[in-house]
C-alpha cells in the first residue's frame, strides 16, 4: 500500500480542454405524499421517465415525471439504503440496511426476485454495466452482488485501519472500485481479481493546525474525476481564549483520479452534505442541511452558476441520467423537481422563433432563420451576437439578426456582452431539413461546411497476438478515418491497439467530445458477448476464461458512458464492425456476435450484423459492412438513411446472410454533409 500526497492548486491538463457550459435550475413541479416523512433515497430511471422516492419509514413510491402522477407505492420492513433502475431500465432494485435486496419489474413494479445478505449494510452503489451491486458491510467487507445470478460472487476485505467510509463507486469501465473515507483516504481495488491497487490521501493543509473532515463525495460517470465536500476546522489566531470559537471553512475540491492531482477548489458558504455530478463531467449540484437551498457549480470556472431557495430543509438529491431533471427530497417528505437548463439564464428572452421545451422540434426548410428577442434586467448590454455574428441592438434592448443553418439539428447561441465585456449566453435548437439533398452547381453532393464541430475515434484491430488475425479491419479503419476527415471530422485513429492504448484513447476521446455537434466511435476487430455485456478485444488480450474477458478487454459500457456523459446535446454514433466469429474459449456464457444494447438518448448504435450473428471479414479491400457504409456516408442524406441504405445493400450483397441493424434514440435530424 502506498500513498500519493496530492499537490494543491495544480490544474491538470485535461481540465483546460473541457469547455463546460453553465447550467441553471428552473422549477418544474412538486411531488407530495400523504405522510410528511423524511426522504432518504431517490433515483431516476436512465431516460428520466420515472423517479423513485423512499422515506425513513420504508415507504417507496414510483412517480411518472412527465405526468406528475404516482405509479405505485409500497412499504418494506427495514430502512431503505439504496434504490436504482438497473439493466436497460427494465428492473428496479431496492436495498435495505438489513441486507435485503429486492428486484421489481419496471412497468407494473411487481417484485420478481429477492435475496438477503447475512450482514448489515452501510454503503451501496452500482457498477457501470448496472448489473453488479457493491455493498459495504458493517463488518468492513466489500461484497459484489450479481443481480442476474441473485447472489454474491466476490468479497474484498477492507483493511481494519480504514475508518468511516462514505462513498463507493467505479471507474467508467467497471475495472476499478473506489472507496472514499471521511478522513480523506481514497482506496481502489480491481473488482475482477479483488486485488488492492492504490491509495491516495486527500490533504487540504491550507491553514496551519487545521483538521479536514469530508461530508460528501461523488464520482463522475466517467470515473476519472471525483469531488469531495470538505469542511476545514482550525484554531483562530490567538487560540481558544475568551469567546474565540473554532473557525470552519467549507469548500468543494475536485480531483483527477488518473494523475492524483487536485484540479479545482471552490469555496462554499455552507457545509456540503450531499452532491452529484450533473450533467456531464464539469458540474456538480449540492445541498446543505444548514441552508434551505440547492446550488449548481461549474468546476472549470470554480464558481456557483445557480442557487435556488427551498421551502424547508433538503435531505436527499438525485439527477436523471439524461441530464434533464434534478430532484431534492425534503426533510418533511415533499420532493422538489427542477429542469436542468444549459446556458439559459433569464436575462435573454427569445421571441422569434417561438420555442417550446421539446428538443429541436421546430423544422424549417431554409438555411437561415430570423432571431429576435429582448435583453431583460438592469445590466447594461452593449453588443449581442447570434452564433458569433453581431446582431442589431436598439436602445430598447431589442435585438434582431439571422442564424445560418446546416442540414439537420442546429444549435443557435445568443451571446450578450456588457460594458465590461462579460458575456451571458442562451442556446436553443432548430432543425433545417432541406426539401432535396444539398448539392453544388454540378449536381453532386457539396463540400462539407466547416462550422460544425465533429470529432471521431477510429480503432481497427487485426494483428492479434493470441488468436487468429483479421484481414480487413485495419483497411476498414483507414478508410473510415479518411472518409470522416473528408466530412470535416477531427479524427483520432488507433490501429492494432493494445489494452492500454485503447483505454487511453477512449479517455482522450471523452475529453474532446464535450459540446460537439457530432461524435463518432468506430471499432473494427474482435468483439465478445459475455452474460449480455459486450467487450472490444485489444490485440494483446490473452483470453482463456470469462475472467480474462472482463479484465483484459474494453467493455462497451465504458464507451457508452464516455459519450452519454460528455456530449449531451449533439449526435453520438457508435459503429461496431466487431461481429466476427468468437475465437476465444469463453465457454457457454459467451455467444457468437454481440448482444443488443439500448441506445441512450441522443445516440445511434450501429452493428455490422444482427444480435448473435457474425459478419463477413470481406474478400476485397474492405469488410462488407464498412465498405458499404463508407459509400453511403459520402452521400448527402439524413443519418437514418445512411444506415438504412447500408443495411439494404449489405443484405442484398450477402443474399440475406448478413443483416446490419441499429438502435437509435436521436434528438433531432442530422446530416453528415
C-alpha positions in Angstrom: 0.0 0.0 0.0 1.4 3.4 -0.9 0.3 7.0 -0.6 0.4 9.7 -3.1 0.3 13.1 -1.4 -1.7 15.5 -3.6 -0.3 18.7 -4.8 -2.5 21.7 -4.2 -3.6 24.2 -6.8 -2.4 22.2 -9.7 -4.5 22.4 -12.8 -4.5 19.1 -14.8 -4.1 19.0 -18.5 -7.5 17.7 -19.4 -9.2 20.4 -17.4 -8.1 23.0 -19.8 -9.6 21.1 -22.7 -13.1 20.9 -21.1 -15.4 23.7 -22.1 -18.3 23.1 -19.7 -21.4 25.1 -20.3 -23.1 26.8 -17.4 -26.2 25.1 -16.0 -29.2 26.6 -14.2 -32.2 25.3 -12.4 -35.8 26.3 -13.1 -38.8 24.9 -11.1 -40.8 22.1 -12.7 -43.1 20.6 -10.1 -43.6 19.5 -6.5 -44.4 15.9 -5.6 -46.1 15.4 -2.3 -47.3 12.4 -0.4 -49.9 11.8 2.3 -47.3 11.3 5.1 -44.7 14.1 5.6 -41.8 11.7 6.4 -38.1 12.5 5.7 -36.9 11.4 2.2 -33.7 9.3 2.4 -33.2 7.9 -1.1 -34.2 8.8 -4.6 -33.3 7.6 -8.1 -34.3 8.4 -11.7 -34.6 5.9 -14.5 -31.9 6.5 -17.1 -34.4 8.0 -19.5 -35.8 10.3 -16.8 -39.3 8.8 -17.1 -39.6 7.5 -13.5 -38.5 8.8 -10.1 -38.3 6.6 -7.1 -38.7 8.1 -3.6 -38.0 6.2 -0.4 -38.5 7.7 3.1 -37.1 6.8 6.5 -40.2 4.6 7.4 -39.6 2.3 4.4 -42.3 3.7 2.2 -41.3 3.6 -1.5 -43.2 5.4 -4.3 -42.7 5.5 -8.0 -43.6 8.7 -9.9 -44.1 9.3 -13.6 -42.2 12.5 -14.0 -44.0 13.8 -17.1 -47.5 13.0 -15.9 -46.7 14.2 -12.3 -48.5 11.1 -11.1 -47.7 8.3 -8.6 -47.5 5.0 -10.4 -47.2 2.7 -7.4 -46.5 2.8 -3.7 -45.5 0.1 -1.2 -43.5 -0.4 2.0 -40.6 -2.6 3.2 -39.9 -3.6 6.8 -36.4 -2.1 7.0 -34.7 1.2 6.4 -34.1 1.8 2.7 -30.4 2.4 2.0 -30.3 2.5 -1.8 -32.6 2.4 -4.9 -31.8 2.3 -8.6 -33.1 1.4 -12.0 -30.8 -1.3 -13.4 -30.0 -3.1 -16.7 -31.9 -1.3 -19.6 -34.3 0.4 -17.1 -36.3 -2.9 -17.1 -35.6 -3.6 -13.4 -35.8 -1.6 -10.2 -33.8 -2.6 -7.2 -34.2 -1.7 -3.5 -31.5 -2.4 -0.9 -32.2 -2.1 2.8 -29.8 -1.5 5.6 -30.6 -5.0 6.9 -29.2 -6.7 3.8 -32.4 -7.3 1.8 -32.1 -6.9 -2.0 -35.4 -6.9 -3.8 -35.8 -6.5 -7.6 -39.0 -5.3 -9.3 -40.1 -5.4 -12.9 -40.3 -1.8 -14.3 -43.9 -1.2 -15.6 -46.1 -2.8 -13.0 -43.3 -2.8 -10.3 -44.2 -6.2 -9.1 -41.4 -7.9 -7.2 -39.7 -10.6 -9.3 -36.8 -11.8 -7.1 -35.4 -11.2 -3.6 -32.2 -12.1 -1.8 -30.7 -11.4 1.6 -27.1 -11.0 2.6 -26.5 -12.0 6.2 -24.9 -8.8 7.4 -25.9 -5.1 8.0 -25.0 -2.7 5.1 -23.6 0.8 5.2 -23.0 1.9 1.6 -24.3 0.6 -1.8 -23.6 1.5 -5.4 -24.0 0.1 -8.9 -21.3 -0.8 -11.5 -21.3 0.8 -15.0 -23.0 -2.2 -16.6 -25.8 -1.8 -14.0 -25.6 -5.5 -13.2 -23.4 -5.7 -10.1 -24.0 -4.0 -6.7 -21.1 -3.2 -4.5 -22.1 -3.5 -0.8 -20.0 -2.1 2.1 -20.9 -4.1 5.2 -20.8 -3.3 8.9 -18.0 -6.0 9.3 -15.7 -4.0 7.0 -16.1 -6.0 3.8 -17.0 -5.1 0.2 -19.3 -7.6 -1.3 -20.0 -7.7 -5.1 -23.6 -8.9 -5.7 -24.6 -10.1 -9.2 -28.2 -9.0 -9.8 -28.7 -11.5 -12.7 -27.4 -14.5 -10.6 -29.0 -13.0 -7.5 -26.0 -13.9 -5.3 -22.7 -12.6 -4.1 -19.8 -13.6 -6.3 -16.8 -11.8 -4.7 -15.7 -10.4 -1.4 -13.0 -7.9 -0.6 -11.7 -7.4 2.9 -11.2 -3.8 3.7 -8.1 -3.1 6.0 -9.1 -2.5 9.6 -7.2 0.8 9.5 -9.8 2.2 7.1 -12.4 4.2 9.2 -15.7 5.8 8.3 -16.1 5.1 4.5 -18.6 7.5 3.0 -18.6 6.6 -0.7 -18.0 3.6 -3.0 -18.0 3.7 -6.8 -16.5 2.5 -10.1 -14.5 3.9 -13.0 -16.2 4.1 -16.4 -15.0 0.6 -17.4 -16.0 -1.1 -14.2 -12.4 -2.3 -13.8 -11.5 -0.2 -10.7 -13.6 0.0 -7.5 -13.1 3.1 -5.3 -13.8 3.9 -1.6 -13.6 7.4 0.0 -13.5 7.9 3.7 -14.4 10.9 5.9 -10.7 11.4 6.7 -9.8 11.8 3.1 -8.4 8.4 2.2 -9.2 7.1 -1.3 -8.6 3.4 -1.9 -9.1 1.3 -5.0 -9.3 -2.4 -5.9 -9.7 -4.5 -9.0 -13.2 -5.8 -8.6 -12.5 -8.7 -11.0 -9.4 -10.1 -9.2 -10.2 -8.4 -5.8 -6.6 -7.2 -5.7 -5.7 -3.9 -3.9 -4.5 -1.2 -6.4 -3.5 2.0 -4.6 -4.4 4.7 -2.0 -4.5 8.4 -2.2 -4.6 10.8 0.8 -6.6 13.9 0.3 -4.8 16.6 2.3 -6.0 20.1 2.4 -3.4 21.7 4.6 -4.3 25.2 3.6 -4.4 26.5 7.2 -1.9 25.8 9.9 -3.3 23.5 12.6 -6.4 22.7 10.6 -8.3 19.4 10.6 -10.3 18.4 7.5 -13.5 16.3 7.5 -15.3 15.2 4.4 -19.1 15.4 4.5 -20.0 14.4 0.9 -18.3 12.8 -2.1 -19.2 11.9 -5.7 -17.5 10.5 -8.7 -18.5 11.5 -12.2 -20.0 8.9 -14.6 -16.7 8.8 -16.5 -14.9 7.5 -13.4 -11.9 9.8 -13.9 -12.7 12.6 -11.5 -14.2 12.8 -8.1 -15.3 15.7 -5.9 -15.5 16.0 -2.1 -17.3 18.4 0.1 -14.8 19.3 2.8 -15.1 21.3 6.0 -11.8 22.6 7.4 -11.8 23.4 11.1 -8.9 25.4 12.5 -8.0 27.3 15.7 -8.2 31.1 15.2 -5.3 33.4 15.8 -4.8 33.9 19.5 -6.0 30.4 20.3 -9.2 29.4 22.1 -9.2 32.3 24.5 -12.2 34.2 25.7 -15.1 33.8 23.2 -13.0 32.5 20.4 -14.5 29.5 18.7 -13.0 27.1 16.1 -13.4 28.5 12.6 -14.9 26.5 9.8 -14.4 26.9 6.1 -16.3 24.9 3.5 -15.2 24.0 0.0 -15.6 21.6 -2.8 -12.4 20.0 -4.0 -12.2 18.3 -7.4 -9.5 15.6 -8.0 -8.3 13.8 -11.1 -8.1 10.1 -10.3 -5.6 9.3 -13.1 -3.0 11.8 -12.0 -3.8 12.1 -8.3 -3.8 15.9 -8.5 -6.3 18.4 -7.1 -7.7 20.2 -10.1 -10.1 22.8 -8.6 -11.3 24.1 -5.2 -14.4 26.2 -4.9 -15.1 28.0 -1.5 -18.6 27.5 -0.3 -20.6 29.4 2.4 -22.4 26.4 3.7 -21.3 22.8 4.5 -21.7 20.4 1.6 -23.9 17.5 2.8 -24.7 15.7 -0.4 -23.8 16.3 -4.1 -23.9 14.8 -7.5 -22.2 15.4 -10.9 -24.8 16.9 -13.2 -24.9 17.0 -16.0 -21.7 15.9 -17.6 -18.2 15.9 -16.2 -17.9 19.6 -15.4 -20.7 20.4 -13.0 -21.9 19.4 -9.6 -25.1 20.1 -7.7 -25.2 20.1 -3.9 -27.4 20.6 -0.9 -26.6 21.6 2.6 -28.8 20.8 5.7 -27.5 24.1 7.2 -29.4 26.1 4.5 -32.6 25.7 2.5 -31.2 25.9 -1.0 -29.7 23.8 -3.8 -26.7 25.0 -5.8 -25.1 24.1 -9.1 -21.3 24.7 -9.5 -19.2 25.0 -12.6 -16.0 23.2 -11.7 -14.0 24.5 -14.6 -14.8 28.2 -13.7 -14.7 27.4 -10.0 -17.9 29.3 -9.5 -21.6 28.9 -8.5 -23.9 29.1 -11.5 -27.3 28.7 -9.9 -28.8 29.0 -6.4 -32.5 28.1 -5.8 -34.2 28.5 -2.4 -36.1 25.6 -1.0 -39.2 25.6 1.2 -37.5 23.6 4.0 -34.5 21.5 4.9 -33.2 19.3 2.0 -32.2 15.7 2.8 -31.6 13.8 -0.5 -30.5 14.7 -4.0 -30.9 12.9 -7.4 -30.3 13.8 -11.0 -31.7 12.0 -14.0 -29.4 10.0 -16.3 -30.4 12.1 -19.3 -29.3 15.3 -17.5 -32.8 16.9 -17.7 -34.1 16.8 -14.2 -32.9 17.4 -10.6 -34.9 16.3 -7.6 -34.4 17.4 -4.0 -36.1 15.3 -1.3 -37.1 17.3 1.8 -37.0 16.6 5.5 -40.8 16.9 5.6 -41.4 14.5 2.7 -42.0 16.6 -0.3 -39.9 16.3 -3.5 -39.0 19.5 -5.4 -38.3 18.8 -9.1 -36.3 21.2 -11.4 -35.4 21.4 -15.0 -31.7 21.5 -15.7 -31.1 24.3 -18.2 -27.9 24.8 -20.1 -26.8 28.3 -20.9 -30.3 29.7 -20.4 -30.3 32.5 -17.8 -33.4 34.6 -17.7 -31.8 37.8 -19.0 -32.1 36.8 -22.6 -35.7 36.3 -23.9 -36.2 34.9 -27.4 -39.5 35.9 -29.2 -38.7 34.6 -32.7 -38.6 31.7 -33.4 -41.2 30.6 -30.9 -39.7 27.9 -28.7 -41.0 25.1 -26.5 -39.3 22.6 -24.3 -39.4 19.8 -26.9 -35.9 19.1 -28.4 -35.4 20.7 -31.8 -39.0 20.0 -32.9 -39.3 23.2 -35.0 -38.4 22.3 -38.6 -37.6 24.8 -41.3 -36.8 24.3 -45.0 -34.4 27.2 -45.5 -30.8 27.6 -44.5 -31.4 30.8 -42.5 -33.7 31.8 -39.6 -34.5 35.2 -38.2 -33.9 35.5 -34.5 -35.3 38.4 -32.4 -35.8 39.0 -28.7 -35.2 41.2 -25.7 -32.5 41.6 -23.1 -34.1 41.8 -19.6 -32.7 43.0 -16.3 -30.7 46.1 -15.3 -27.3 45.1 -16.6 -26.0 47.4 -19.4 -25.6 45.3 -22.6 -23.5 46.8 -25.4 -23.5 44.0 -28.0 -25.5 40.9 -28.9 -24.1 38.1 -31.1 -26.0 35.3 -32.9 -23.7 32.4 -33.5 -20.8 34.8 -33.4 -22.3 37.4 -35.8 -23.2 40.7 -34.3 -26.9 41.4 -34.2 -28.8 44.7 -34.4 -29.4 46.0 -30.8 -31.6 49.1 -30.3 -32.0 51.4 -27.4 -35.0 49.5 -26.0 -32.7 46.4 -25.6 -34.4 44.7 -28.5 -32.1 42.6 -30.8 -32.6 41.0 -34.2 -30.4 39.1 -36.6 -30.1 35.9 -38.7 -28.6 32.5 -38.0 -27.1 30.3 -40.8 -28.3 26.7 -40.6 -26.8 23.4 -41.7 -28.9 20.4 -42.7 -30.2 18.7 -39.6 -30.3 19.9 -36.0 -28.6 23.2 -35.3 -27.6 24.9 -32.1 -28.2 28.7 -32.1 -26.3 30.6 -29.4 -27.3 34.1 -28.3 -24.4 36.0 -26.6 -25.0 39.3 -24.8 -21.9 41.3 -23.9 -21.9 44.0 -21.2 -19.7 47.1 -20.8 -17.0 45.0 -19.0 -17.0 42.5 -21.9 -18.5 39.9 -19.7 -21.0 37.7 -21.5 -24.3 35.9 -20.9 -25.4 33.2 -23.3 -28.6 31.4 -24.2 -28.9 28.4 -26.5 -31.8 27.0 -28.5 -32.1 24.3 -31.2 -33.8 24.3 -34.6 -33.8 21.7 -37.4 -33.2 22.5 -41.0 -34.4 19.8 -43.3 -33.8 20.6 -47.0 -36.6 19.6 -49.4 -33.9 18.0 -51.6 -30.3 16.8 -51.0 -27.8 19.6 -50.7 -25.8 19.7 -54.0 -23.4 22.1 -55.6 -23.8 23.5 -59.2 -22.6 20.3 -60.7 -25.4 18.3 -59.1 -23.2 16.3 -56.8 -23.1 16.5 -53.0 -21.5 19.7 -51.9 -18.4 20.2 -49.8 -19.0 20.0 -46.0 -19.4 23.3 -44.2 -16.8 23.7 -41.6 -18.9 25.4 -38.9 -20.0 22.2 -37.2 -17.7 20.7 -34.6 -17.2 17.0 -35.3 -14.8 14.5 -33.6 -14.2 10.8 -34.1 -12.2 7.9 -32.7 -11.5 5.1 -35.1 -10.0 1.8 -34.0 -9.1 -1.1 -36.2 -7.5 -4.3 -34.8 -6.2 -7.0 -37.0 -2.8 -8.4 -35.8 -4.0 -10.3 -32.7 -1.2 -11.9 -30.7 -3.1 -14.8 -29.2 -5.7 -15.7 -31.8 -6.4 -15.6 -35.5 -5.7 -12.3 -37.3 -8.3 -10.5 -39.3 -8.0 -9.5 -42.9 -9.6 -6.1 -43.5 -10.1 -4.4 -40.1 -7.1 -2.1 -40.4 -8.1 -1.3 -44.0 -11.6 -0.6 -42.8 -10.3 1.7 -40.1 -8.1 3.6 -42.5 -11.0 4.0 -45.0 -13.4 5.2 -42.3 -10.8 7.7 -40.9 -10.2 9.1 -44.3 -13.9 9.4 -45.0 -14.6 11.1 -41.7 -11.7 13.5 -42.3 -13.2 14.4 -45.7 -16.5 15.0 -43.9 -14.9 17.6 -41.6 -14.2 15.4 -38.5 -11.2 15.8 -36.2 -10.1 12.1 -36.3 -8.1 10.1 -33.8 -7.0 6.7 -35.2 -5.6 3.6 -33.5 -4.6 0.5 -35.4 -3.7 -2.7 -33.7 -4.4 -1.2 -30.3 -3.3 -2.7 -27.1 -5.4 -2.6 -23.9 -3.6 0.5 -22.6 -3.7 2.2 -26.0 -7.4 1.7 -26.4 -8.3 2.7 -22.9 -6.2 5.9 -23.1 -7.6 6.8 -26.5 -11.1 6.5 -25.1 -10.2 8.7 -22.2 -8.7 11.3 -24.6 -11.8 11.0 -26.8 -14.0 11.8 -23.9 -12.1 15.0 -23.3 -12.6 16.1 -26.9 -16.3 15.4 -27.4 -17.7 17.9 -24.9 -20.3 20.1 -26.6 -19.7 18.9 -30.1 -22.3 18.6 -32.9 -21.4 15.0 -33.9 -19.2 12.4 -32.4 -18.3 9.0 -33.9 -16.7 6.0 -32.3 -15.8 3.3 -34.8 -14.4 -0.1 -33.9 -13.4 -2.9 -36.3 -11.9 -6.1 -34.8 -12.9 -9.0 -32.5 -15.8 -8.4 -30.2 -17.3 -10.7 -27.5 -20.5 -11.0 -25.6 -20.5 -12.5 -22.1 -23.6 -12.6 -19.9 -25.3 -10.0 -22.1 -22.4 -7.5 -22.0 -20.3 -6.6 -25.0 -16.5 -6.3 -25.0 -14.0 -5.0 -27.5 -10.8 -7.0 -27.7 -7.3 -5.4 -27.8 -4.6 -7.1 -29.8 -2.6 -8.1 -26.7 -5.5 -9.8 -24.9 -4.7 -13.4 -23.9 -8.1 -14.7 -23.2 -8.5 -18.1 -21.6 -11.6 -17.6 -19.5 -14.5 -15.3 -18.7 -12.4 -13.6 -16.1 -9.9 -12.7 -18.7 -12.6 -11.1 -20.8 -13.6 -8.8 -18.0 -10.1 -7.9 -17.1 -8.3 -7.7 -20.4 -10.8 -6.2 -22.8 -12.7 -2.9 -23.1 -16.3 -3.1 -22.0 -18.6 -1.3 -24.4 -20.3 0.3 -21.4 -17.2 2.4 -20.9 -17.6 3.9 -24.4 -21.3 4.4 -23.9 -20.7 6.3 -20.7 -18.0 8.4 -22.3 -20.3 9.7 -25.0 -23.5 9.8 -23.0 -22.0 12.0 -20.2 -19.7 14.3 -22.2 -21.9 15.2 -25.2 -25.5 15.8 -24.1 -26.6 18.0 -27.0 -25.1 16.6 -30.2 -25.4 13.3 -32.1 -23.3 10.4 -30.8 -22.7 7.4 -33.0 -21.1 4.1 -32.1 -20.3 1.9 -35.1 -19.3 -1.7 -34.4 -17.9 -3.9 -37.2 -17.0 -6.3 -34.4 -19.2 -9.3 -35.0 -16.6 -11.7 -36.3 -16.7 -15.3 -35.2 -15.7 -15.6 -31.5 -12.3 -17.5 -31.4 -11.8 -17.3 -27.6 -12.5 -20.1 -25.1 -15.2 -18.2 -23.1 -17.4 -21.2 -22.7 -21.2 -21.2 -22.8 -21.5 -17.8 -21.1 -20.3 -16.1 -24.3 -22.2 -16.2 -27.6 -21.4 -15.5 -31.2 -21.7 -11.9 -32.3 -22.7 -9.1 -29.9 -25.6 -8.5 -27.6 -28.3 -5.9 -28.1 -27.8 -2.7 -26.2 -30.4 0.0 -25.8 -29.1 3.3 -27.1 -29.1 6.2 -24.6 -30.8 9.5 -25.6 -29.1 11.3 -28.5 -27.2 8.2 -29.7 -27.3 5.7 -32.5 -25.5 2.3 -32.1 -24.9 0.5 -35.4 -23.9 -3.1 -35.7 -22.5 -4.9 -38.8 -25.0 -7.7 -38.3 -27.9 -8.7 -36.1 -27.6 -9.9 -32.5 -26.0 -13.4 -32.1 -24.8 -13.4 -35.7 -21.3 -12.9 -37.3 -20.2 -10.6 -40.1 -18.1 -11.2 -43.1 -14.5 -10.0 -42.9 -14.6 -9.5 -46.6 -12.6 -10.7 -49.5 -11.7 -7.3 -51.0 -10.1 -4.2 -49.6 -12.8 -3.7 -47.0 -15.2 -5.7 -45.0 -18.7 -5.9 -46.5 -20.4 -3.7 -43.9 -17.8 -0.9 -43.6 -17.2 -0.8 -47.3 -20.9 -0.1 -48.0 -21.1 2.3 -45.0 -18.3 4.5 -46.3 -20.1 4.8 -49.6 -23.3 6.0 -48.0 -21.6 8.4 -45.6 -20.4 10.4 -48.7 -23.9 11.0 -49.9 -25.9 14.0 -48.5 -28.8 12.3 -46.7 -30.2 12.0 -43.2 -28.2 9.9 -40.9 -31.1 7.4 -40.6 -30.9 7.0 -44.4 -27.2 6.4 -44.3 -27.6 3.3 -42.2 -30.9 2.2 -43.8 -29.2 2.2 -47.3 -26.1 0.5 -46.0 -28.3 -2.2 -44.4 -30.2 -2.8 -47.6 -27.1 -3.1 -49.8 -25.3 -5.4 -47.3 -28.4 -7.7 -47.2 -28.6 -7.8 -51.0 -24.9 -8.4 -51.5 -24.8 -11.2 -48.8 -28.1 -12.7 -50.1 -29.6 -12.2 -46.7 -26.9 -13.9 -44.6 -25.7 -10.6 -43.1 -28.2 -8.2 -41.7 -26.9 -5.0 -40.2 -29.1 -3.3 -37.6 -29.2 -0.1 -35.5 -30.6 1.1 -32.1 -31.3 4.8 -32.3 -32.8 7.5 -29.9 -32.0 10.6 -31.8 -32.9 14.1 -30.6 -33.2 15.7 -34.0 -32.5 15.4 -37.7 -28.8 15.0 -38.6 -26.7 15.1 -41.8 -23.1 14.3 -42.0 -22.7 16.5 -45.0 
